[in-house]
């Protein structure tokens, strides 16, 4: 498979992953309703993913051990970012959580420019301004100071920043295969959610939990589908694409998540929030545009 086909396949995988994660909030909230409130639902999902991946990870332990500290930490940070994002759905509105998380192109550009020393085209500088303007509009929709006002919003914002840090390290340092990377990713998510869970809600007991078998089935189903299969594909694709491109392609999650929340949870964005959200999406388009343009010039 040549480089062009590899890039095309990686692009399709990231695009589909974003759309699939647009429904993830349903699993998280279902676990919360079954008694796993706060971050405990995310503990169950990430723990299930770790258990599912453990046999394969043990067979590939040598590759994991020799992957390098920066690569392993970067992947684990990505998992921690997704864990924060997962917990945010319990405390915030779906569309707002997703939009705050998807300021990742802004953070990725800043990290690439000032930490990695990568060239920053003027269009990406414009993207930063547009993205931050969108953030301010979303958070000031009630006429208040434009800062996150709930723990869910803060978690989503921090998750996007951590994901940008993680993908930058993954892109530049990781040589792990998708299975090994997914294991480290899920492990990072499990550790982060385990540290966070006691701070947000007491440990669930038998009286507060619903049907145990249904809870286990949902936890392992969500862990297997979202944290094993989709993350395995995402880890394979992330090392083959620029972090900014990963961020923009994952924005399919914004549309799917907002629509599914409106239809299934009756969560609708207000006018100012819609405008701010549109600016966040526009920032992603502006951020990736120079990459596409340079490639088009090379192919002429």
Secondary structure, 3 states (H helix, E strand, C coil): CCHHHHHHHHHHHHHHHHHHHCCHHHHHHHHHHCCCCCCHHHHHHHHHHHHHHHHHHHHCHHHHHCCCHHHHHHHHHHHHHHHHHHHHHHHCCHHHHHHHHCCHHHHHHHHHHHCCCCCCCHHHHHHHHHHHHHHHHHHCCCCCCCCCCCHHHHHHHHHHHHHHHHHHHHHHHCCCCHHHHHHHHHHHHHHHHHHHHHHHCCCCCCCCCCCHHHHHHHHHHHHHHHHHHHHHHHHHHHCCCCHHHHHHHCCHHHHHHHHHHHHHCCCCCCHHHHHHHHHHHHHHHHHHHHHHHHHHHHHC
